[in-house]
Every structure is written in C-alpha cells, then in structure tokens.
Amino acid sequence: MNLQLQDKIILVSGGAKGIGEGISQLLAQEGAIPIIIGRNQKDNEQLVQELIGKGFQADQVVAELAHPEACEKAIQSIIQKYGRIDGLVNNAGVNDGVGLENGSYEKFLESLHKNVVHYYLLAHHALPYLKKSKGSIVNISSKTADTGQGGTSAYAASNGGRNALTREWAVELLKYGIRVNAVVVAECYTPLYEKWIQTLPHPSEKLAQIQAKIPLGNRFTTKEEIANMVAFLLSEKSSHTTGQLIYVDGGYVHLDRAL
Ligand SMILES: NC(=O)c1ccc[n+]([C@@H]2O[C@H](COP(=O)([O-])OP(=O)(O)OC[C@H]3O[C@@H](n4cnc5c(N)ncnc54)[C@H](O)[C@@H]3O)[C@@H](O)[C@H]2O)c1
C-alpha cells in the first residue's frame, strides 16, 4: 500500500525516543519529512542525522513542551522554515506517578502540562496550517484512561483528556476535512517504560508477569506496530476514519481476562 506521504511535513512531539522514534523512523522511510519536537537537542539531532545518513528526510526543533510558550515558538519556527504542516502526531508525555495520596495541586497541574496541555497547544497553533493542507492529527494515548493504574492520577486524567480531545476535535474539525484519531497504547517497551519498571521492587519478575497477560503473543507491542497504525491514520488511505480510539495493544484492554 502506497501511503502517499512523500514530502509531507509531519510534526512528531517526543519524536526522538521510544514510540515517537518508531513513528519518526517509519514516516521517514515512507518519504515524509518528520519534524521531531523534543526537549533534548542531542537526541533530536542524533536521530535526524541517522535518518539523513540513510538517505531520508527529517528535521527537529528543540522545545520543552511543558512550557506553553515553547509550543507556539516551535510551530512558528517550523512554519518559517517549511511554510506548511501536513500532519501532527501528539506523542510526548510521561507517566510521572502523581497519585491521589502522594500528589499535590502543584504536581497535578505540572503533570497536566507535561501530558495534555501541549497536545492542545500544538494542535491549536498548527490548526491554521492543517486547515490549508487538510492534514490529519493522531494523538497517542494510554490504557490508563480506561483501566487506571493506581498512584498516577494526573497521567490517567491526561489520557482521559487525550481521548476526549480526539472525539471533540474530530467533531470541531469536520468542517475543514481534518481527521483526528487516537492510538491507545498499553505495553510498549521504551526508555520511559524501562524507567518505570525499574521503580518496582522486582523489575524482571514484573516484566515477565506483565507480558504473560498480553493476550496476543504474550509479548510487548513494538514501537513499529504502533508506528504502522499512526502512518495509516495520517495517510489518505484512512480517509473515512475520524474520531476513533484505536487500541494497538495485543488485546490487552478488551479481551477476556481469563485468557
Ligand atoms: N511505553 C508505553 O508502554 C506507553 C503506554 C501507553 C502510552 N504511552 C504514551 O506514549 C507516549 C510516548 O511514550 P514513550 O514510552 O515512547 O516515552 P519515552 O520517554 O521513551 O520517549 C518520549 C520522548 O518524548 C520526549 N519528551 C517527553 N516529554 C517532553 C516534553 N515535555 N517536552 C519535550 N519533549 C518531551 C522525551 O525526551 C523522549 O524523547 C507518551 O505520551 C505515553 O503516554 C506509552
């Protein structure tokens, strides 16, 4: 299937590592120009150089997305350089463990800024350009919005927000022909996941237990499997799909627990 993403300018927040890296890699392979928006210049540049070295196109903008003004600046600098935006993948975030018992007003709000406020701001500032291109938006989200996890109120609330914004924007942007979908992730082994598992008492036993509970293949979802769905949703091949929350999770959230 030719996704016809050649030369499309597609922004990927947090596109240098983990799931975002998988998305940037696939978009570049498909001939698009992924623009990584991430806080770590070295990580951003390393991936861009790797992709260019393979003969692909890619670029990056350094931005700490928890700072609202950085979101607007990032979009402005991309527009100055490229003059257009064909797609947006909202992906950057962190499961930061701000719980009900151990949290505070300040930590809760800070986490919303790390996880959902920049989803809104990047879409808000990119919208005039997405309207021109009839571009598509994909929000990466987490199963924690459906299942809870315990001890991570702000992250779970952010993911509930990511899902609700997907439906809300799909409705608001119908009139512009802009499609908005979410890819919901359950268990994908990334640097973020590695960091989280290391906070638990027996990380390797816990890893084995988690994998055993993933119905399809008793294994983690790969970042490539998530990227494949994201690329499809960005492309015209999904031209009548909008407002959908698509679970790329090996059946983790919806299949029978007794499996
Ligand atoms: N890994 C999983 O199993 C899993 C499960 C469910 C949902 N998710 C979601 O997927 C997304 C990506 O997760 P991951 O596991 O790939 O994470 P990761 O930490 O491995 O990679 C995230 C990248 O985004 C960057 N980033 C994060 N916050 C940023 C900010 N505020 N400003 C600028 N850059 C920022 C990081 O520097 C890093 O490069 C997250 O939004 C997370 O909620 C992941």
PDBQT file of the ligand as one rigid body, heavy atoms in Angstrom, charges set to zero:
ROOT
HETATM    1  N1  LIG A 301       5.594   2.966  26.576  1.00  0.00    +0.000 N 
HETATM    2  C1  LIG A 301       4.363   2.567  26.842  1.00  0.00    +0.000 C 
HETATM    3  O1  LIG A 301       4.097   1.387  27.152  1.00  0.00    +0.000 OA
HETATM    4  C2  LIG A 301       3.224   3.537  26.736  1.00  0.00    +0.000 A 
HETATM    5  C3  LIG A 301       1.953   3.075  27.100  1.00  0.00    +0.000 A 
HETATM    6  C4  LIG A 301       0.878   3.932  26.971  1.00  0.00    +0.000 A 
HETATM    7  C5  LIG A 301       1.046   5.214  26.475  1.00  0.00    +0.000 A 
HETATM    8  N2  LIG A 301       2.300   5.652  26.145  1.00  0.00    +0.000 N 
HETATM    9  C6  LIG A 301       2.411   7.039  25.663  1.00  0.00    +0.000 C 
HETATM   10  O2  LIG A 301       3.298   7.142  24.598  1.00  0.00    +0.000 OA
HETATM   11  C7  LIG A 301       3.956   8.403  24.626  1.00  0.00    +0.000 C 
HETATM   12  C8  LIG A 301       5.450   8.185  24.418  1.00  0.00    +0.000 C 
HETATM   13  O3  LIG A 301       5.923   7.334  25.433  1.00  0.00    +0.000 OA
HETATM   14  P1  LIG A 301       7.326   6.581  25.345  1.00  0.00    +0.000 P 
HETATM   15  O4  LIG A 301       7.174   5.373  26.192  1.00  0.00    +0.000 OA
HETATM   16  O5  LIG A 301       7.757   6.469  23.951  1.00  0.00    +0.000 OA
HETATM   17  O6  LIG A 301       8.235   7.676  26.120  1.00  0.00    +0.000 OA
HETATM   18  P2  LIG A 301       9.839   7.898  26.106  1.00  0.00    +0.000 P 
HETATM   19  O7  LIG A 301      10.161   8.620  27.371  1.00  0.00    +0.000 OA
HETATM   20  O8  LIG A 301      10.516   6.625  25.828  1.00  0.00    +0.000 OA
HETATM   21  O9  LIG A 301      10.043   8.921  24.892  1.00  0.00    +0.000 OA
HETATM   22  C9  LIG A 301       9.405  10.175  24.951  1.00  0.00    +0.000 C 
HETATM   23  C10 LIG A 301      10.203  11.232  24.208  1.00  0.00    +0.000 C 
HETATM   24  O10 LIG A 301       9.491  12.469  24.335  1.00  0.00    +0.000 OA
HETATM   25  C11 LIG A 301      10.328  13.459  24.911  1.00  0.00    +0.000 C 
HETATM   26  N3  LIG A 301       9.514  14.300  25.788  1.00  0.00    +0.000 N 
HETATM   27  C12 LIG A 301       8.728  13.855  26.808  1.00  0.00    +0.000 A 
HETATM   28  N4  LIG A 301       8.138  14.896  27.409  1.00  0.00    +0.000 NA
HETATM   29  C13 LIG A 301       8.535  16.006  26.752  1.00  0.00    +0.000 A 
HETATM   30  C14 LIG A 301       8.274  17.402  26.916  1.00  0.00    +0.000 A 
HETATM   31  N5  LIG A 301       7.508  17.850  27.908  1.00  0.00    +0.000 N 
HETATM   32  N6  LIG A 301       8.854  18.281  26.069  1.00  0.00    +0.000 NA
HETATM   33  C15 LIG A 301       9.652  17.841  25.088  1.00  0.00    +0.000 A 
HETATM   34  N7  LIG A 301       9.959  16.539  24.884  1.00  0.00    +0.000 NA
HETATM   35  C16 LIG A 301       9.406  15.636  25.720  1.00  0.00    +0.000 A 
HETATM   36  C17 LIG A 301      11.384  12.682  25.673  1.00  0.00    +0.000 C 
HETATM   37  O11 LIG A 301      12.559  13.470  25.855  1.00  0.00    +0.000 OA
HETATM   38  C18 LIG A 301      11.588  11.469  24.767  1.00  0.00    +0.000 C 
HETATM   39  O12 LIG A 301      12.457  11.790  23.704  1.00  0.00    +0.000 OA
HETATM   40  C19 LIG A 301       3.620   9.056  25.972  1.00  0.00    +0.000 C 
HETATM   41  O13 LIG A 301       2.736  10.132  25.771  1.00  0.00    +0.000 OA
HETATM   42  C20 LIG A 301       2.924   7.957  26.764  1.00  0.00    +0.000 C 
HETATM   43  O14 LIG A 301       1.824   8.445  27.494  1.00  0.00    +0.000 OA
HETATM   44  C21 LIG A 301       3.385   4.840  26.273  1.00  0.00    +0.000 A 
ENDROOT
TORSDOF 0
